Amino acid sequence: MKGAVLLVVFSYLFPLLAGIGATSHLNSEWEEGFFENIANEVVGRWLGLYIVFAAGISNIALYQSEMSSDR
């Protein structure tokens, strides 16, 4: 369980630190979907599209799991 918690913390922490360090945007500019903007600026359009695609798949999976748990 401790390993899983650490894995989740680092999987959120590393992209956040990379986004903060690689751009000069203010914290007040951050809003929903801002990781896509950072990926487009730092790496390229392909990573921004991949982030949007992965978020869409994640939302579909969350919806399916919610619907399957209802009675």
C-alpha positions in Angstrom: 0.0 0.0 0.0 2.8 2.4 0.8 4.4 1.7 -2.6 1.1 2.4 -4.4 0.7 5.7 -2.5 4.3 6.7 -3.4 3.7 5.8 -7.0 0.6 7.9 -7.2 2.3 10.9 -5.5 5.2 10.8 -7.8 3.1 10.3 -10.9 1.4 13.6 -10.1 4.5 15.4 -8.6 6.9 14.9 -11.5 4.7 16.3 -14.3 3.7 19.2 -12.0 7.3 20.1 -11.2 8.3 19.8 -14.9 5.4 22.0 -15.9 6.3 24.6 -13.3 10.0 24.5 -14.1 9.8 24.5 -17.9 7.4 27.5 -18.3 7.2 31.0 -17.0 3.4 31.0 -16.5 1.9 32.3 -13.3 -0.1 30.0 -10.9 -3.1 32.2 -11.6 -3.0 31.2 -15.3 -3.4 27.5 -14.5 -6.8 26.2 -15.2 -8.4 22.9 -16.4 -6.5 21.4 -19.3 -3.3 23.5 -18.7 -1.1 20.4 -18.9 -2.0 20.2 -22.6 -0.8 23.8 -23.1 2.5 23.0 -21.3 3.0 19.9 -23.4 2.4 21.8 -26.6 4.9 24.5 -25.6 7.7 22.3 -24.2 7.6 19.0 -26.2 5.3 19.5 -29.2 1.8 19.2 -30.5 1.9 15.3 -30.4 2.2 15.2 -26.6 -0.6 17.7 -26.1 -2.8 15.5 -28.3 -1.7 12.4 -26.4 -2.6 14.0 -23.1 -6.1 15.0 -24.4 -6.6 11.4 -25.7 -5.5 9.8 -22.5 -7.8 12.1 -20.4 -10.7 11.2 -22.7 -10.1 7.5 -22.3 -9.7 8.0 -18.5 -13.1 9.8 -18.4 -14.8 7.0 -20.4 -13.3 4.4 -18.0 -14.5 6.4 -14.9 -18.0 6.7 -16.4 -18.1 3.0 -17.2 -17.0 2.0 -13.7 -19.6 4.3 -12.2 -22.4 3.0 -14.3 -21.4 -0.6 -13.6 -21.4 -0.1 -9.9 -25.0 1.3 -9.9 -27.9 -1.0 -9.2 
